[in-house]
Amino acid sequence: MTSDIPVNYNLKVRLFAILRDVVGQREISISVPSGVTVRYLNNEILKKYPQLNSFSNKFVTSVNYKVTSGDTIITSSDEIALLPPVSGG
């Protein structure tokens, strides 16, 4: 007999550069249900850390060392990082 109750994962997310400075931590922890997307995770991060809202359209999310799209599904074993905007010339 299977349960319809979703399993929640406590995901660790590494922050870099200005994102780390704004939050004041190198790593944050977010509880999310299994099978969520990067987009869902990012929305949960912005709810928990509203000080990141000014960066919401600028940071990118890396899953297992690869920049991902919002549709990427996250598992509990993934390594996740938020990367700040990058500029160059």
PyMOL commands that place a pseudoatom at each C-alpha (Angstrom):
pseudoatom trace, name=CA, resn=MET, resi=1, chain=A, elem=C, hetatm=0, pos=[0.000, 0.000, 0.000]
pseudoatom trace, name=CA, resn=THR, resi=2, chain=A, elem=C, hetatm=0, pos=[1.516, 3.325, -1.056]
pseudoatom trace, name=CA, resn=SER, resi=3, chain=A, elem=C, hetatm=0, pos=[0.877, 6.649, 0.589]
pseudoatom trace, name=CA, resn=ASP, resi=4, chain=A, elem=C, hetatm=0, pos=[-0.349, 9.714, -1.283]
pseudoatom trace, name=CA, resn=ILE, resi=5, chain=A, elem=C, hetatm=0, pos=[1.505, 11.952, 1.157]
pseudoatom trace, name=CA, resn=PRO, resi=6, chain=A, elem=C, hetatm=0, pos=[4.461, 13.529, -0.645]
pseudoatom trace, name=CA, resn=VAL, resi=7, chain=A, elem=C, hetatm=0, pos=[7.915, 12.894, 0.735]
pseudoatom trace, name=CA, resn=ASN, resi=8, chain=A, elem=C, hetatm=0, pos=[9.686, 16.120, 1.661]
pseudoatom trace, name=CA, resn=TYR, resi=9, chain=A, elem=C, hetatm=0, pos=[13.382, 16.563, 1.031]
pseudoatom trace, name=CA, resn=ASN, resi=10, chain=A, elem=C, hetatm=0, pos=[15.563, 18.953, 2.934]
pseudoatom trace, name=CA, resn=LEU, resi=11, chain=A, elem=C, hetatm=0, pos=[17.746, 20.289, 0.122]
pseudoatom trace, name=CA, resn=LYS, resi=12, chain=A, elem=C, hetatm=0, pos=[20.979, 22.127, 0.732]
pseudoatom trace, name=CA, resn=VAL, resi=13, chain=A, elem=C, hetatm=0, pos=[21.659, 24.980, -1.658]
pseudoatom trace, name=CA, resn=ARG, resi=14, chain=A, elem=C, hetatm=0, pos=[25.064, 26.652, -1.899]
pseudoatom trace, name=CA, resn=LEU, resi=15, chain=A, elem=C, hetatm=0, pos=[25.192, 30.406, -2.429]
pseudoatom trace, name=CA, resn=PHE, resi=16, chain=A, elem=C, hetatm=0, pos=[27.993, 32.319, -4.107]
pseudoatom trace, name=CA, resn=ALA, resi=17, chain=A, elem=C, hetatm=0, pos=[29.319, 35.905, -4.189]
pseudoatom trace, name=CA, resn=ILE, resi=18, chain=A, elem=C, hetatm=0, pos=[26.675, 38.624, -3.724]
pseudoatom trace, name=CA, resn=LEU, resi=19, chain=A, elem=C, hetatm=0, pos=[23.931, 36.063, -3.047]
pseudoatom trace, name=CA, resn=ARG, resi=20, chain=A, elem=C, hetatm=0, pos=[25.947, 34.666, -0.133]
pseudoatom trace, name=CA, resn=ASP, resi=21, chain=A, elem=C, hetatm=0, pos=[26.628, 38.186, 1.128]
pseudoatom trace, name=CA, resn=VAL, resi=22, chain=A, elem=C, hetatm=0, pos=[22.953, 39.209, 1.004]
pseudoatom trace, name=CA, resn=VAL, resi=23, chain=A, elem=C, hetatm=0, pos=[21.759, 36.104, 2.867]
pseudoatom trace, name=CA, resn=GLY, resi=24, chain=A, elem=C, hetatm=0, pos=[24.773, 35.959, 5.186]
pseudoatom trace, name=CA, resn=GLN, resi=25, chain=A, elem=C, hetatm=0, pos=[25.254, 32.211, 4.715]
pseudoatom trace, name=CA, resn=ARG, resi=26, chain=A, elem=C, hetatm=0, pos=[27.262, 29.992, 2.376]
pseudoatom trace, name=CA, resn=GLU, resi=27, chain=A, elem=C, hetatm=0, pos=[24.577, 27.331, 2.355]
pseudoatom trace, name=CA, resn=ILE, resi=28, chain=A, elem=C, hetatm=0, pos=[20.840, 27.344, 2.994]
pseudoatom trace, name=CA, resn=SER, resi=29, chain=A, elem=C, hetatm=0, pos=[18.398, 24.521, 3.581]
pseudoatom trace, name=CA, resn=ILE, resi=30, chain=A, elem=C, hetatm=0, pos=[14.963, 24.326, 1.920]
pseudoatom trace, name=CA, resn=SER, resi=31, chain=A, elem=C, hetatm=0, pos=[12.281, 21.709, 2.507]
pseudoatom trace, name=CA, resn=VAL, resi=32, chain=A, elem=C, hetatm=0, pos=[10.473, 20.735, -0.700]
pseudoatom trace, name=CA, resn=PRO, resi=33, chain=A, elem=C, hetatm=0, pos=[8.315, 17.805, -1.833]
pseudoatom trace, name=CA, resn=SER, resi=34, chain=A, elem=C, hetatm=0, pos=[9.873, 15.133, -4.015]
pseudoatom trace, name=CA, resn=GLY, resi=35, chain=A, elem=C, hetatm=0, pos=[9.890, 15.658, -7.757]
pseudoatom trace, name=CA, resn=VAL, resi=36, chain=A, elem=C, hetatm=0, pos=[9.979, 19.460, -7.765]
pseudoatom trace, name=CA, resn=THR, resi=37, chain=A, elem=C, hetatm=0, pos=[11.459, 21.590, -10.510]
pseudoatom trace, name=CA, resn=VAL, resi=38, chain=A, elem=C, hetatm=0, pos=[14.182, 24.202, -10.297]
pseudoatom trace, name=CA, resn=ARG, resi=39, chain=A, elem=C, hetatm=0, pos=[11.463, 26.842, -10.789]
pseudoatom trace, name=CA, resn=TYR, resi=40, chain=A, elem=C, hetatm=0, pos=[9.546, 25.545, -7.748]
pseudoatom trace, name=CA, resn=LEU, resi=41, chain=A, elem=C, hetatm=0, pos=[12.722, 25.436, -5.649]
pseudoatom trace, name=CA, resn=ASN, resi=42, chain=A, elem=C, hetatm=0, pos=[13.643, 28.994, -6.627]
pseudoatom trace, name=CA, resn=ASN, resi=43, chain=A, elem=C, hetatm=0, pos=[10.167, 30.216, -5.676]
pseudoatom trace, name=CA, resn=GLU, resi=44, chain=A, elem=C, hetatm=0, pos=[10.510, 28.537, -2.263]
pseudoatom trace, name=CA, resn=ILE, resi=45, chain=A, elem=C, hetatm=0, pos=[13.944, 30.109, -1.778]
pseudoatom trace, name=CA, resn=LEU, resi=46, chain=A, elem=C, hetatm=0, pos=[12.525, 33.560, -2.560]
pseudoatom trace, name=CA, resn=LYS, resi=47, chain=A, elem=C, hetatm=0, pos=[9.701, 33.019, -0.038]
pseudoatom trace, name=CA, resn=LYS, resi=48, chain=A, elem=C, hetatm=0, pos=[12.133, 32.033, 2.698]
pseudoatom trace, name=CA, resn=TYR, resi=49, chain=A, elem=C, hetatm=0, pos=[14.775, 34.623, 1.769]
pseudoatom trace, name=CA, resn=PRO, resi=50, chain=A, elem=C, hetatm=0, pos=[12.869, 37.648, 0.409]
pseudoatom trace, name=CA, resn=GLN, resi=51, chain=A, elem=C, hetatm=0, pos=[16.070, 39.696, 0.423]
pseudoatom trace, name=CA, resn=LEU, resi=52, chain=A, elem=C, hetatm=0, pos=[16.988, 37.763, -2.756]
pseudoatom trace, name=CA, resn=ASN, resi=53, chain=A, elem=C, hetatm=0, pos=[13.954, 39.062, -4.671]
pseudoatom trace, name=CA, resn=SER, resi=54, chain=A, elem=C, hetatm=0, pos=[15.984, 41.835, -6.281]
pseudoatom trace, name=CA, resn=PHE, resi=55, chain=A, elem=C, hetatm=0, pos=[18.155, 39.103, -7.840]
pseudoatom trace, name=CA, resn=SER, resi=56, chain=A, elem=C, hetatm=0, pos=[15.321, 36.730, -8.816]
pseudoatom trace, name=CA, resn=ASN, resi=57, chain=A, elem=C, hetatm=0, pos=[15.610, 37.323, -12.562]
pseudoatom trace, name=CA, resn=LYS, resi=58, chain=A, elem=C, hetatm=0, pos=[19.384, 37.471, -12.477]
pseudoatom trace, name=CA, resn=PHE, resi=59, chain=A, elem=C, hetatm=0, pos=[20.721, 34.442, -10.614]
pseudoatom trace, name=CA, resn=VAL, resi=60, chain=A, elem=C, hetatm=0, pos=[21.037, 31.065, -12.268]
pseudoatom trace, name=CA, resn=THR, resi=61, chain=A, elem=C, hetatm=0, pos=[20.633, 27.661, -10.690]
pseudoatom trace, name=CA, resn=SER, resi=62, chain=A, elem=C, hetatm=0, pos=[23.208, 24.943, -11.077]
pseudoatom trace, name=CA, resn=VAL, resi=63, chain=A, elem=C, hetatm=0, pos=[22.279, 21.294, -10.516]
pseudoatom trace, name=CA, resn=ASN, resi=64, chain=A, elem=C, hetatm=0, pos=[25.192, 18.883, -10.338]
pseudoatom trace, name=CA, resn=TYR, resi=65, chain=A, elem=C, hetatm=0, pos=[27.558, 21.555, -11.676]
pseudoatom trace, name=CA, resn=LYS, resi=66, chain=A, elem=C, hetatm=0, pos=[25.436, 22.322, -14.755]
pseudoatom trace, name=CA, resn=VAL, resi=67, chain=A, elem=C, hetatm=0, pos=[23.371, 25.450, -15.308]
pseudoatom trace, name=CA, resn=THR, resi=68, chain=A, elem=C, hetatm=0, pos=[19.774, 24.317, -15.660]
pseudoatom trace, name=CA, resn=SER, resi=69, chain=A, elem=C, hetatm=0, pos=[16.398, 25.505, -16.860]
pseudoatom trace, name=CA, resn=GLY, resi=70, chain=A, elem=C, hetatm=0, pos=[13.378, 26.009, -14.638]
pseudoatom trace, name=CA, resn=ASP, resi=71, chain=A, elem=C, hetatm=0, pos=[11.862, 22.734, -15.848]
pseudoatom trace, name=CA, resn=THR, resi=72, chain=A, elem=C, hetatm=0, pos=[14.696, 20.557, -14.532]
pseudoatom trace, name=CA, resn=ILE, resi=73, chain=A, elem=C, hetatm=0, pos=[13.490, 18.042, -11.923]
pseudoatom trace, name=CA, resn=ILE, resi=74, chain=A, elem=C, hetatm=0, pos=[15.491, 17.965, -8.693]
pseudoatom trace, name=CA, resn=THR, resi=75, chain=A, elem=C, hetatm=0, pos=[16.229, 14.872, -6.614]
pseudoatom trace, name=CA, resn=SER, resi=76, chain=A, elem=C, hetatm=0, pos=[17.380, 14.662, -3.009]
pseudoatom trace, name=CA, resn=SER, resi=77, chain=A, elem=C, hetatm=0, pos=[20.911, 13.668, -4.066]
pseudoatom trace, name=CA, resn=ASP, resi=78, chain=A, elem=C, hetatm=0, pos=[21.481, 16.630, -6.409]
pseudoatom trace, name=CA, resn=GLU, resi=79, chain=A, elem=C, hetatm=0, pos=[24.080, 19.278, -5.636]
pseudoatom trace, name=CA, resn=ILE, resi=80, chain=A, elem=C, hetatm=0, pos=[22.422, 22.657, -6.046]
pseudoatom trace, name=CA, resn=ALA, resi=81, chain=A, elem=C, hetatm=0, pos=[23.951, 26.114, -6.192]
pseudoatom trace, name=CA, resn=LEU, resi=82, chain=A, elem=C, hetatm=0, pos=[22.695, 29.615, -6.888]
pseudoatom trace, name=CA, resn=LEU, resi=83, chain=A, elem=C, hetatm=0, pos=[25.088, 31.618, -9.004]
pseudoatom trace, name=CA, resn=PRO, resi=84, chain=A, elem=C, hetatm=0, pos=[25.025, 35.412, -9.210]
pseudoatom trace, name=CA, resn=PRO, resi=85, chain=A, elem=C, hetatm=0, pos=[24.679, 37.401, -12.398]
pseudoatom trace, name=CA, resn=VAL, resi=86, chain=A, elem=C, hetatm=0, pos=[27.831, 37.434, -14.465]
pseudoatom trace, name=CA, resn=SER, resi=87, chain=A, elem=C, hetatm=0, pos=[28.995, 40.335, -16.538]
pseudoatom trace, name=CA, resn=GLY, resi=88, chain=A, elem=C, hetatm=0, pos=[31.869, 40.637, -18.882]
pseudoatom trace, name=CA, resn=GLY, resi=89, chain=A, elem=C, hetatm=0, pos=[33.083, 42.298, -21.948]
for i in range(1, 89): cmd.bond("trace and resi %d" % i, "trace and resi %d" % (i + 1))
show_as sticks, trace
zoom trace
